[in-house]
């Protein structure tokens, strides 16, 4: 289930309510929280992205340690590559 939650949050591009995940996957809040803990471990440390859990929602974000580099691509278009 962790991979499914990961895919939902990644594909969304915006915060996803945990309540939505519980309802759509037919699982318990405890199960979702265990998966979120696993994702936090997976995307911790030097990973370029982190998963954030806030206000009952989940979202992927750039690792604060990498923020100084994210602007390098943020201002380019595909034609610039």
HELIX and SHEET records of a PDB file:
HELIX    1   1 UNK A    2  UNK A   12  1                                  11    
HELIX    2   2 UNK A   18  UNK A   25  1                                   8    
HELIX    3   3 UNK A   29  UNK A   42  1                                  14    
HELIX    4   4 UNK A   64  UNK A   66  5                                   3    
HELIX    5   5 UNK A   67  UNK A   74  1                                   8    
HELIX    6   6 UNK A   78  UNK A   80  5                                   3    
SHEET    1   A 3 UNK A  16  UNK A  17  0                                        
SHEET    2   A 3 UNK A  57  UNK A  62 -1                                        
SHEET    3   A 3 UNK A  49  UNK A  54 -1                                        
END                                                                             
